[in-house]
Every structure is written in structure tokens, then in C-alpha cells.
């Protein structure tokens, strides 16, 4: 992966290692797009790293994945059908009110 940064005042696009912080006028690119990048006519492309490699999963990525799996595995608590009563209809919509 790589980070593309535009320097509008110099008509330059800088392609370098993946940035750790978000910056204005910066965009993260996958390996395929980093390798095929072209700039507008009259612009210069500066490649700080000639070979771009896929980034390994970070600890944050793995923790987010683990949290998502745990959340998906939790049983969903649905209200008991007997506890719901139907309010008067309004057109094609209806309102369910819980008792209790």
C-alpha cells in the first residue's frame, strides 16, 4: 500500500509509504493502483518507494475483526410477542407499543 499526496502549488504528486496519520490532500492506494498511478498533464510524479508491498494486518485491524466476530456471535434479544400491543393504524403504517 502507498499514500498519494498532492502538492498543488508545485503541480506534484508524491507517492510514498503508507502514512500513519491522515493529512489533507492525501489518499491511501492499494498496490495495484499505486503501481499504475499517472498524474495530470504538466504534473510530476515523485515515487519515494519504487516497490509497494501489501501492508500486513495491524493489531488494530485484528482487534476490530475479533470485536466484529464477538458481536455477530451474541444472541439477539427480541421482545416477547405477547408484550407488544398494536396501536391504531395510520395509513399503511402501524405502531407497536410495549407493555410494561
C-alpha atoms as one frame of an Amber mdcrd trajectory, in Angstrom:
protein
   0.000   0.000   0.000   1.074   3.593  -0.511  -0.056   7.123   0.271  -0.543
   9.636  -2.516  -0.138  13.293  -1.577  -0.827  16.205  -3.917   1.256  19.365
  -3.727  -0.907  21.694  -5.801   1.477  24.662  -5.606   4.236  22.571  -7.269
   1.966  20.515  -9.580   3.451  17.415  -7.993   2.008  14.094  -6.854   4.138
  12.333  -4.247   3.715   8.583  -3.842   5.339   7.161  -0.725   4.992   4.654
   2.087   1.623   4.317   3.797   1.099   7.320   6.085   0.367   6.786   9.763
  -1.822   9.904  10.076  -4.481  11.402   7.822  -3.387  14.542   6.016  -5.276
  16.917   3.726  -4.790  16.104   0.036  -3.562  12.575   0.898  -5.101   9.331
  -0.264  -4.187   5.725   0.524  -3.822   3.466  -2.510  -3.654  -0.300  -2.872
  -0.575  -1.825  -4.525  -2.251  -2.152  -7.939  -3.312   1.500  -8.078  -0.010
   2.758  -6.651   1.895   0.993  -9.422  -0.400   2.268 -12.202  -0.657   5.867
 -10.975  -0.397   8.623 -13.559  -0.644  12.370 -12.960  -2.448  15.066 -14.932
  -0.635  16.609 -17.893   2.002  19.058 -16.678   2.314  17.399 -13.271   5.309
  15.463 -11.953   5.040  12.165 -10.036   7.665  11.612  -7.345   7.871   7.972
  -6.219   9.620   7.745  -2.860   9.405   3.955  -2.792   9.796   2.094  -6.096
   8.212  -1.175  -4.835   4.938  -1.120  -2.948   4.047  -4.138  -0.864   0.730
  -5.061   0.692   0.552  -3.947   4.310   0.393  -6.649   6.966  -2.654  -6.586
   9.232  -2.091  -4.295  12.179  -3.045  -5.010  15.767  -5.949  -2.560  15.363
  -7.226  -4.494  12.324  -7.098  -7.789  14.210  -8.834  -6.339  17.282 -11.583
  -4.826  15.117 -12.097  -8.182  13.402 -12.258 -10.011  16.751 -14.795  -7.479
  18.080 -16.954  -7.885  14.961 -16.920 -11.692  15.305 -17.868 -11.468  19.003
 -20.700  -9.042  18.216 -22.045 -11.290  15.452 -21.991 -14.282  17.813 -24.022
 -12.618  20.557 -27.627 -13.786  20.810 -30.088 -11.158  19.735 -32.699 -10.258
  22.328 -36.085  -9.943  20.675 -39.092  -8.607  22.623 -41.686 -11.185  23.535
 -44.609 -11.079  21.069 -47.099 -11.112  23.973 -45.540  -7.951  25.393 -46.337
  -5.934  22.259 -49.713  -4.404  21.569 -50.726  -2.801  18.319 -51.682   0.861
  18.397 -54.283   2.267  15.998 -53.152   2.231  12.347 -52.266   5.380  10.460
 -52.479   4.669   6.756 -50.142   1.824   5.810 -48.006   2.255   8.959 -48.591
   0.790  12.384 -47.047   1.487  15.772 -46.213  -1.245  18.256 -46.137  -0.292
  21.910 -44.515  -2.429  24.551 -46.435  -3.052  27.750 -44.627  -2.703  30.996
